[in-house]
Every structure is written in C-alpha cells, then in structure tokens.
Amino acid sequence: MRLEKGYRAWGSDLTTERSPLEAGLGYLVRPAGRDFVGRDAMLARQDNAPWDMVLLEIEGGDVDPFYAHGLWQGTRSVGVVTSGAYGHRTGKVLALAYLRDAAARDGLSVEILGQRRAARILDCAPYDPGNERMKQ
C-alpha cells in the first residue's frame, strides 16, 4: 500500500548512496541556516544530482516488479527499479525507480525477468494524492 501513496522505504528506495534531494524528498530538508551531518555534501550534489526518483505505473503481467529491474528508454538503460508491487486499492502495478537521466520521461519500459513492459511516470500518488483520508 505504500507504493500507492508513493512512500519510500529505507534500505531499498532510501539508502546512504542517494541524497534526500535525489530521492524526491527535498521538501523535507531545510539546509539554509542549519548545520547537520552531510549538509555540505548534499548541497554539493544538488545542481548535478546523478539520480532522480520517480513513481511508475507499469503495464500488468504475470510477475510484479521488484528490486533491481532495469528501466529502459528504447535500447538505452536509463535507470533501476528500487521497489515494486501490485496496488490492490488502485488496480495498478507500481514501482519506484531512480532515473540516471532526468530528461528520460517518455517511451519507458521496465525489464522484468527478461520481459519488457511499458511504464509511465506518474505525476502524483495514485491513491489519495492530497492526503485527504489522513486528515479525516
């Protein structure tokens, strides 16, 4: 259910190898006027961050995506899936992935056990994107 909300998980989606900015969590970090471990390194990577996390909807198939499936744009490898699952509330196959090329937005596919399936980037979480249910 976390993928239907676009929530990241420690150890797969969030690791010490990627910054909060690369993981799409920049809105949770306020480096101005604050000093914390890793602040300077994070800011140094800010302008040319090599990764960009996206939420994908993937064409359905026999097997759901999971860790380390390749993300492709035609014949070019453009990223890697960090987690994936079928969302029972939305009826969608979803995955979080890091893009190496932030401009690679169209014509994507995920290779799952040797089979490529079409994928598209979602602009927002498919379930309760405005967090209205959490406020009730």
OpenMM code with the backbone's topology and positions (N, CA, C; nanometers):
from openmm import Vec3, app, unit

residues = "MET ARG LEU GLU LYS GLY TYR ARG ALA TRP GLY SER ASP LEU THR THR GLU ARG SER PRO LEU GLU ALA GLY LEU GLY TYR LEU VAL ARG PRO ALA GLY ARG ASP PHE VAL GLY ARG ASP ALA MET LEU ALA ARG GLN ASP ASN ALA PRO TRP ASP MET VAL LEU LEU GLU ILE GLU GLY GLY ASP VAL ASP PRO PHE TYR ALA HIS GLY LEU TRP GLN GLY THR ARG SER VAL GLY VAL VAL THR SER GLY ALA TYR GLY HIS ARG THR GLY LYS VAL LEU ALA LEU ALA TYR LEU ARG ASP ALA ALA ALA ARG ASP GLY LEU SER VAL GLU ILE LEU GLY GLN ARG ARG ALA ALA ARG ILE LEU ASP CYS ALA PRO TYR ASP PRO GLY ASN GLU ARG MET LYS GLN".split()
positions = [
    Vec3(0.0817, -0.1195, 0.0000),
    Vec3(0.0000, 0.0000, 0.0000),
    Vec3(0.0863, 0.1263, 0.0000),
    Vec3(0.2093, 0.1175, 0.0456),
    Vec3(0.2940, 0.2366, 0.0496),
    Vec3(0.3223, 0.2901, -0.0894),
    Vec3(0.3325, 0.2014, -0.1885),
    Vec3(0.3608, 0.2468, -0.3242),
    Vec3(0.2427, 0.3227, -0.3834),
    Vec3(0.1220, 0.2899, -0.3418),
    Vec3(0.0051, 0.3629, -0.3904),
    Vec3(0.0060, 0.5079, -0.3410),
    Vec3(0.0787, 0.5330, -0.2342),
    Vec3(0.0957, 0.6688, -0.1827),
    Vec3(0.2298, 0.7289, -0.2243),
    Vec3(0.3155, 0.6483, -0.2876),
    Vec3(0.4468, 0.6959, -0.3292),
    Vec3(0.5470, 0.7027, -0.2152),
    Vec3(0.5200, 0.6311, -0.1051),
    Vec3(0.6095, 0.6327, 0.0107),
    Vec3(0.7334, 0.5481, -0.0167),
    Vec3(0.8480, 0.6012, 0.0199),
    Vec3(0.9741, 0.5316, 0.0035),
    Vec3(1.0036, 0.4454, 0.1266),
    Vec3(1.0863, 0.3413, 0.1074),
    Vec3(1.1238, 0.2519, 0.2181),
    Vec3(1.2748, 0.2559, 0.2367),
    Vec3(1.3169, 0.2549, 0.3639),
    Vec3(1.4590, 0.2541, 0.3937),
    Vec3(1.5181, 0.1186, 0.3532),
    Vec3(1.6350, 0.1233, 0.2921),
    Vec3(1.7059, 0.0017, 0.2556),
    Vec3(1.6896, -0.0366, 0.1096),
    Vec3(1.5829, 0.0088, 0.0475),
    Vec3(1.5658, -0.0177, -0.0962),
    Vec3(1.5541, 0.1140, -0.1722),
    Vec3(1.4567, 0.1944, -0.1387),
    Vec3(1.4369, 0.3232, -0.2057),
    Vec3(1.5268, 0.4314, -0.1459),
    Vec3(1.5457, 0.4263, -0.0176),
    Vec3(1.6299, 0.5228, 0.0539),
    Vec3(1.7523, 0.4508, 0.1069),
    Vec3(1.8689, 0.4970, 0.0651),
    Vec3(1.9943, 0.4382, 0.1111),
    Vec3(2.0939, 0.5504, 0.1384),
    Vec3(2.2078, 0.5147, 0.1899),
    Vec3(2.3120, 0.6138, 0.2141),
    Vec3(2.3806, 0.6553, 0.0839),
    Vec3(2.3508, 0.5883, -0.0265),
    Vec3(2.4127, 0.6206, -0.1556),
    Vec3(2.3418, 0.7341, -0.2281),
    Vec3(2.2212, 0.7695, -0.1889),
    Vec3(2.1434, 0.8737, -0.2553),
    Vec3(2.1054, 0.9804, -0.1543),
    Vec3(2.1037, 1.1041, -0.2002),
    Vec3(2.0676, 1.2149, -0.1115),
    Vec3(1.9158, 1.2288, -0.1041),
    Vec3(1.8655, 1.2996, -0.0031),
    Vec3(1.7221, 1.3257, 0.0039),
    Vec3(1.6715, 1.3997, -0.1203),
    Vec3(1.7552, 1.4834, -0.1787),
    Vec3(1.7161, 1.5565, -0.2990),
    Vec3(1.6959, 1.4611, -0.4159),
    Vec3(1.7852, 1.3642, -0.4316),
    Vec3(1.7735, 1.2662, -0.5384),
    Vec3(1.6530, 1.1750, -0.5178),
    Vec3(1.6179, 1.1502, -0.3927),
    Vec3(1.5050, 1.0630, -0.3604),
    Vec3(1.3710, 1.1362, -0.3687),
    Vec3(1.3726, 1.2624, -0.4112),
    Vec3(1.2485, 1.3384, -0.4223),
    Vec3(1.1958, 1.3877, -0.2898),
    Vec3(1.2817, 1.3957, -0.1895),
    Vec3(1.2406, 1.4378, -0.0554),
    Vec3(1.2991, 1.5726, -0.0165),
    Vec3(1.3331, 1.6525, -0.1151),
    Vec3(1.3908, 1.7836, -0.0882),
    Vec3(1.3012, 1.8736, -0.0052),
    Vec3(1.1702, 1.8542, -0.0147),
    Vec3(1.0766, 1.9363, 0.0625),
    Vec3(1.0854, 1.9088, 0.2125),
    Vec3(1.1512, 1.8006, 0.2509),
    Vec3(1.1674, 1.7675, 0.3928),
    Vec3(1.2987, 1.8186, 0.4513),
    Vec3(1.3847, 1.8749, 0.3666),
    Vec3(1.5174, 1.9188, 0.4102),
    Vec3(1.5272, 2.0704, 0.3988),
    Vec3(1.5669, 2.1365, 0.5092),
    Vec3(1.5862, 2.2810, 0.5090),
    Vec3(1.7308, 2.3119, 0.5448),
    Vec3(1.8194, 2.3117, 0.4446),
    Vec3(1.9611, 2.3321, 0.4759),
    Vec3(1.9990, 2.4771, 0.5069),
    Vec3(1.9176, 2.5731, 0.4662),
    Vec3(1.9516, 2.7146, 0.4884),
    Vec3(1.9554, 2.7449, 0.6382),
    Vec3(2.0716, 2.7919, 0.6836),
    Vec3(2.0854, 2.8328, 0.8232),
    Vec3(2.0945, 2.7186, 0.9216),
    Vec3(2.1029, 2.5965, 0.8724),
    Vec3(2.1103, 2.4810, 0.9623),
    Vec3(2.2361, 2.4017, 0.9310),
    Vec3(2.2916, 2.3420, 1.0329),
    Vec3(2.4092, 2.2589, 1.0147),
    Vec3(2.3742, 2.1172, 1.0574),
    Vec3(2.3938, 2.0218, 0.9682),
    Vec3(2.3703, 1.8820, 1.0005),
    Vec3(2.4699, 1.7968, 0.9230),
    Vec3(2.4905, 1.6748, 0.9698),
    Vec3(2.5857, 1.5838, 0.9069),
    Vec3(2.5425, 1.5573, 0.7633),
    Vec3(2.6336, 1.5780, 0.6703),
    Vec3(2.6050, 1.5537, 0.5291),
    Vec3(2.5504, 1.6727, 0.4543),
    Vec3(2.5259, 1.7837, 0.5226),
    Vec3(2.4670, 1.9024, 0.4600),
    Vec3(2.5506, 1.9524, 0.3426),
    Vec3(2.6798, 1.9705, 0.3645),
    Vec3(2.7658, 2.0251, 0.2600),
    Vec3(2.7767, 1.9302, 0.1406),
    Vec3(2.7862, 1.8013, 0.1672),
    Vec3(2.7936, 1.7026, 0.0588),
    Vec3(2.6637, 1.7011, -0.0209),
    Vec3(2.5507, 1.7107, 0.0474),
    Vec3(2.4214, 1.7130, -0.0207),
    Vec3(2.4096, 1.8359, -0.1104),
    Vec3(2.4488, 1.9508, -0.0580),
    Vec3(2.4403, 2.0738, -0.1366),
    Vec3(2.5361, 2.0721, -0.2551),
    Vec3(2.6520, 2.0078, -0.2389),
    Vec3(2.7482, 1.9987, -0.3485),
    Vec3(2.6923, 1.9150, -0.4635),
    Vec3(2.6083, 1.8171, -0.4326),
    Vec3(2.5481, 1.7314, -0.5356),
    Vec3(2.4180, 1.7891, -0.5911),
    Vec3(2.3671, 1.8921, -0.5293),
    Vec3(2.2348, 1.9446, -0.5622),
    Vec3(2.2200, 1.9835, -0.7097),
    Vec3(2.3140, 2.0550, -0.7649),
    Vec3(2.2992, 2.1066, -0.9008),
    Vec3(2.3197, 2.0020, -1.0092),
    Vec3(2.3977, 1.9008, -0.9818),
    Vec3(2.4182, 1.7967, -1.0822),
    Vec3(2.3933, 1.6587, -1.0216),
    Vec3(2.2810, 1.6453, -0.9535),
    Vec3(2.2451, 1.5180, -0.8914),
    Vec3(2.2311, 1.4111, -0.9995),
    Vec3(2.3036, 1.3000, -0.9850),
    Vec3(2.3025, 1.1985, -1.0897),
    Vec3(2.1773, 1.1115, -1.0936),
    Vec3(2.0905, 1.1209, -0.9951),
    Vec3(1.9722, 1.0347, -0.9903),
    Vec3(1.8470, 1.1167, -0.9625),
    Vec3(1.7335, 1.0655, -1.0091),
    Vec3(1.6043, 1.1302, -0.9884),
    Vec3(1.5010, 1.0199, -0.9656),
    Vec3(1.4405, 1.0147, -0.8464),
    Vec3(1.3425, 0.9105, -0.8163),
    Vec3(1.2062, 0.9458, -0.8749),
    Vec3(1.1420, 0.8446, -0.9349),
    Vec3(1.0101, 0.8614, -0.9936),
    Vec3(0.9200, 0.7454, -0.9523),
    Vec3(0.7894, 0.7704, -0.9549),
    Vec3(0.6887, 0.6674, -0.9314),
    Vec3(0.6346, 0.6266, -1.0672),
    Vec3(0.6349, 0.4965, -1.0949),
    Vec3(0.5942, 0.4444, -1.2245),
    Vec3(0.4671, 0.3618, -1.2142),
    Vec3(0.3858, 0.3694, -1.3190),
    Vec3(0.2786, 0.2727, -1.3400),
    Vec3(0.3258, 0.1833, -1.4533),
    Vec3(0.3229, 0.0529, -1.4307),
    Vec3(0.3768, -0.0440, -1.5262),
    Vec3(0.2643, -0.1308, -1.5794),
    Vec3(0.2735, -0.1603, -1.7067),
    Vec3(0.1776, -0.2498, -1.7709),
    Vec3(0.1735, -0.3823, -1.6948),
    Vec3(0.0532, -0.4347, -1.6724),
    Vec3(0.0367, -0.5587, -1.5969),
    Vec3(0.0955, -0.6792, -1.6674),
    Vec3(0.1261, -0.7816, -1.5896),
    Vec3(0.1825, -0.9048, -1.6430),
    Vec3(0.1757, -1.0151, -1.5393),
    Vec3(0.2478, -1.1229, -1.5651),
    Vec3(0.2454, -1.2384, -1.4749),
    Vec3(0.3227, -1.2159, -1.3456),
    Vec3(0.4280, -1.1335, -1.3527),
    Vec3(0.5145, -1.1107, -1.2373),
    Vec3(0.5218, -0.9611, -1.2097),
    Vec3(0.5080, -0.9240, -1.0833),
    Vec3(0.5198, -0.7831, -1.0455),
    Vec3(0.6668, -0.7443, -1.0350),
    Vec3(0.6969, -0.6164, -1.0543),
    Vec3(0.8361, -0.5716, -1.0429),
    Vec3(0.8844, -0.5794, -0.8987),
    Vec3(1.0144, -0.5920, -0.8837),
    Vec3(1.0768, -0.5865, -0.7522),
    Vec3(1.2153, -0.5264, -0.7690),
    Vec3(1.2969, -0.5340, -0.6699),
    Vec3(1.4258, -0.4650, -0.6656),
    Vec3(1.5179, -0.4996, -0.7823),
    Vec3(1.5811, -0.3974, -0.8398),
    Vec3(1.6917, -0.4065, -0.9358),
    Vec3(1.6528, -0.4410, -1.0791),
    Vec3(1.5272, -0.4269, -1.1175),
    Vec3(1.4917, -0.4427, -1.2582),
    Vec3(1.5374, -0.3188, -1.3338),
    Vec3(1.5806, -0.3387, -1.4575),
    Vec3(1.6284, -0.2282, -1.5390),
    Vec3(1.5155, -0.1429, -1.5945),
    Vec3(1.5399, -0.0128, -1.6022),
    Vec3(1.4464, 0.0823, -1.6615),
    Vec3(1.5079, 0.1285, -1.7929),
    Vec3(1.4321, 0.1172, -1.9007),
    Vec3(1.4840, 0.1405, -2.0357),
    Vec3(1.4052, 0.2473, -2.1087),
    Vec3(1.4748, 0.3164, -2.1964),
    Vec3(1.4125, 0.4066, -2.2938),
    Vec3(1.4657, 0.3590, -2.4292),
    Vec3(1.3848, 0.2777, -2.4970),
    Vec3(1.4302, 0.2140, -2.6193),
    Vec3(1.5397, 0.1140, -2.5874),
    Vec3(1.6571, 0.1319, -2.6476),
    Vec3(1.7695, 0.0413, -2.6235),
    Vec3(1.8659, 0.0955, -2.5185),
    Vec3(1.8333, 0.2090, -2.4600),
    Vec3(1.9227, 0.2769, -2.3652),
    Vec3(1.8765, 0.2529, -2.2221),
    Vec3(1.9669, 0.2040, -2.1381),
    Vec3(1.9393, 0.1863, -1.9964),
    Vec3(1.9388, 0.3242, -1.9304),
    Vec3(1.8283, 0.3586, -1.8643),
    Vec3(1.8167, 0.4913, -1.8048),
    Vec3(1.7924, 0.4897, -1.6542),
    Vec3(1.7803, 0.3706, -1.5941),
    Vec3(1.7565, 0.3682, -1.4511),
    Vec3(1.7367, 0.2294, -1.3963),
    Vec3(1.6949, 0.2250, -1.2683),
    Vec3(1.6776, 0.0978, -1.1991),
    Vec3(1.5586, 0.1073, -1.1029),
    Vec3(1.4795, 0.0013, -1.0978),
    Vec3(1.3671, -0.0088, -1.0054),
    Vec3(1.4222, -0.0406, -0.8667),
    Vec3(1.3709, 0.0285, -0.7660),
    Vec3(1.4132, 0.0013, -0.6287),
    Vec3(1.3091, -0.0778, -0.5511),
    Vec3(1.1815, -0.0665, -0.5882),
    Vec3(1.0767, -0.1485, -0.5275),
    Vec3(0.9540, -0.1439, -0.6169),
    Vec3(0.8728, -0.2461, -0.6083),
    Vec3(0.7526, -0.2510, -0.6903),
    Vec3(0.6533, -0.3505, -0.6347),
    Vec3(0.5258, -0.3347, -0.6737),
    Vec3(0.4197, -0.4240, -0.6275),
    Vec3(0.2899, -0.3885, -0.6993),
    Vec3(0.1934, -0.4763, -0.6852),
    Vec3(0.0592, -0.4505, -0.7356),
    Vec3(-0.0171, -0.3757, -0.6274),
    Vec3(-0.0814, -0.2652, -0.6630),
    Vec3(-0.1606, -0.1871, -0.5683),
    Vec3(-0.3059, -0.2303, -0.5734),
    Vec3(-0.3496, -0.2996, -0.4720),
    Vec3(-0.4854, -0.3534, -0.4709),
    Vec3(-0.5931, -0.2456, -0.4624),
    Vec3(-0.5646, -0.1343, -0.3997),
    Vec3(-0.6636, -0.0265, -0.3910),
    Vec3(-0.6806, 0.0459, -0.5233),
    Vec3(-0.5754, 0.0494, -0.6059),
    Vec3(-0.5802, 0.1243, -0.7313),
    Vec3(-0.5893, 0.0341, -0.8542),
    Vec3(-0.5568, -0.0951, -0.8380),
    Vec3(-0.5566, -0.1864, -0.9514),
    Vec3(-0.4420, -0.1606, -1.0479),
    Vec3(-0.3343, -0.0998, -0.9994),
    Vec3(-0.2198, -0.0656, -1.0838),
    Vec3(-0.0939, -0.1383, -1.0366),
    Vec3(-0.0073, -0.1722, -1.1314),
    Vec3(0.1254, -0.2229, -1.0980),
    Vec3(0.2152, -0.1002, -1.0852),
    Vec3(0.2768, -0.0828, -0.9682),
    Vec3(0.3523, 0.0381, -0.9373),
    Vec3(0.4965, 0.0049, -0.9009),
    Vec3(0.5843, 0.1004, -0.9236),
    Vec3(0.7245, 0.0841, -0.8858),
    Vec3(0.7869, 0.2206, -0.8607),
    Vec3(0.8815, 0.2234, -0.7699),
    Vec3(0.9681, 0.3390, -0.7521),
    Vec3(1.0989, 0.3070, -0.8220),
    Vec3(1.1544, 0.4056, -0.8913),
    Vec3(1.2776, 0.3835, -0.9662),
    Vec3(1.3614, 0.5098, -0.9663),
    Vec3(1.4924, 0.4906, -0.9778),
    Vec3(1.5842, 0.6021, -0.9954),
    Vec3(1.6195, 0.6130, -1.1428),
    Vec3(1.6048, 0.7336, -1.1964),
    Vec3(1.6475, 0.7633, -1.3327),
    Vec3(1.7877, 0.8212, -1.3291),
    Vec3(1.8742, 0.7747, -1.4173),
    Vec3(2.0071, 0.8350, -1.4304),
    Vec3(2.0005, 0.9589, -1.5176),
    Vec3(1.9017, 0.9635, -1.6052),
    Vec3(1.8820, 1.0761, -1.6964),
    Vec3(1.7465, 1.1380, -1.6640),
    Vec3(1.7471, 1.2509, -1.5943),
    Vec3(1.6218, 1.3143, -1.5522),
    Vec3(1.5362, 1.3570, -1.6704),
    Vec3(1.5957, 1.3705, -1.7882),
    Vec3(1.5195, 1.4090, -1.9076),
    Vec3(1.4491, 1.2906, -1.9717),
    Vec3(1.4819, 1.1689, -1.9338),
    Vec3(1.4189, 1.0487, -1.9901),
    Vec3(1.2817, 1.0312, -1.9265),
    Vec3(1.1805, 1.0837, -1.9895),
    Vec3(1.0464, 1.0816, -1.9325),
    Vec3(0.9458, 1.0016, -2.0150),
    Vec3(0.9705, 0.9842, -2.1427),
    Vec3(0.8745, 0.9168, -2.2311),
    Vec3(0.9354, 0.7908, -2.2901),
    Vec3(0.8481, 0.7010, -2.3350),
    Vec3(0.8936, 0.5796, -2.4008),
    Vec3(0.9690, 0.4855, -2.3092),
    Vec3(0.9289, 0.4782, -2.1827),
    Vec3(0.9991, 0.3960, -2.0844),
    Vec3(0.9413, 0.2549, -2.0789),
    Vec3(1.0256, 0.1613, -2.0401),
    Vec3(0.9817, 0.0244, -2.0140),
    Vec3(1.0677, -0.0332, -1.9033),
    Vec3(1.0124, -0.1304, -1.8332),
    Vec3(1.0833, -0.1995, -1.7266),
    Vec3(1.1016, -0.3441, -1.7713),
    Vec3(1.2230, -0.3937, -1.7564),
    Vec3(1.2506, -0.5328, -1.7922),
    Vec3(1.2377, -0.6190, -1.6677),
    Vec3(1.1345, -0.7026, -1.6666),
    Vec3(1.1063, -0.7884, -1.5528),
    Vec3(1.1269, -0.9328, -1.5960),
    Vec3(1.2308, -0.9949, -1.5449),
    Vec3(1.2653, -1.1332, -1.5761),
    Vec3(1.2701, -1.1575, -1.7266),
    Vec3(1.3365, -1.0668, -1.7970),
    Vec3(1.3580, -1.0810, -1.9405),
    Vec3(1.2454, -1.0312, -2.0291),
    Vec3(1.1381, -0.9832, -1.9703),
    Vec3(1.0238, -0.9332, -2.0474),
    Vec3(1.0076, -0.7832, -2.0230),
    Vec3(1.0059, -0.7065, -2.1313),
    Vec3(0.9876, -0.5609, -2.1180),
    Vec3(0.8397, -0.5269, -2.1147),
    Vec3(0.8054, -0.4373, -2.0203),
    Vec3(0.6669, -0.3912, -2.0071),
    Vec3(0.6671, -0.2391, -2.0022),
    Vec3(0.5727, -0.1810, -2.0726),
    Vec3(0.5623, -0.0351, -2.0813),
    Vec3(0.5447, 0.0256, -1.9426),
    Vec3(0.6055, 0.1422, -1.9234),
    Vec3(0.5975, 0.2127, -1.7952),
    Vec3(0.5796, 0.3619, -1.8226),
    Vec3(0.5044, 0.4259, -1.7350),
    Vec3(0.4902, 0.5713, -1.7458),
    Vec3(0.5068, 0.6321, -1.6079),
    Vec3(0.5632, 0.7512, -1.6068),
    Vec3(0.5866, 0.8231, -1.4820),
    Vec3(0.4560, 0.8875, -1.4369),
    Vec3(0.4232, 0.8689, -1.3099),
    Vec3(0.3045, 0.9312, -1.2517),
    Vec3(0.3436, 1.0644, -1.1889),
    Vec3(0.2619, 1.1649, -1.2100),
    Vec3(0.2884, 1.2974, -1.1533),
    Vec3(0.2563, 1.3049, -1.0049),
    Vec3(0.1659, 1.2179, -0.9593),
    Vec3(0.1295, 1.2163, -0.8181),
    Vec3(0.0913, 1.0746, -0.7786),
    Vec3(0.0795, 1.0535, -0.6508),
    Vec3(0.0414, 0.9219, -0.5999),
    Vec3(-0.0977, 0.8849, -0.6513),
    Vec3(-0.1184, 0.7607, -0.6934),
    Vec3(-0.2493, 0.7236, -0.7469),
    Vec3(-0.3584, 0.7093, -0.6406),
    Vec3(-0.3208, 0.6969, -0.5144),
    Vec3(-0.4200, 0.6845, -0.4089),
    Vec3(-0.4092, 0.8039, -0.3145),
    Vec3(-0.5166, 0.8778, -0.2988),
    Vec3(-0.5253, 0.9898, -0.2053),
    Vec3(-0.4059, 1.0850, -0.2152),
    Vec3(-0.3832, 1.1419, -0.3344),
    Vec3(-0.2656, 1.2280, -0.3522),
    Vec3(-0.2653, 1.3532, -0.2647),
    Vec3(-0.3814, 1.4005, -0.2250),
    Vec3(-0.3880, 1.5196, -0.1405),
    Vec3(-0.3890, 1.4910, 0.0083),
    Vec3(-0.3735, 1.3635, 0.0462),
    Vec3(-0.3751, 1.3196, 0.1866),
    Vec3(-0.5041, 1.3558, 0.2586),
    Vec3(-0.6131, 1.3592, 0.1875),
    Vec3(-0.7420, 1.3919, 0.2487),
    Vec3(-0.7880, 1.2849, 0.3475),
    Vec3(-0.7658, 1.1573, 0.3151),
    Vec3(-0.8090, 1.0489, 0.4033),
    Vec3(-0.7341, 1.0529, 0.5369),
    Vec3(-0.6088, 1.0973, 0.5343),
    Vec3(-0.5311, 1.1038, 0.6582),
    Vec3(-0.5803, 1.2146, 0.7505),
    Vec3(-0.6502, 1.3120, 0.6951),
    Vec3(-0.6970, 1.4268, 0.7736),
    Vec3(-0.8360, 1.4034, 0.8327),
    Vec3(-0.8984, 1.2941, 0.7999),
    Vec3(-1.0350, 1.2672, 0.8492),
    Vec3(-1.0352, 1.2141, 0.9887),
] * unit.nanometer
topology = app.Topology()
chain = topology.addChain("A")
for resn in residues:
    res = topology.addResidue(resn, chain)
    for name in ("N", "CA", "C"):
        topology.addAtom(name, app.Element.getBySymbol(name[0]), res)
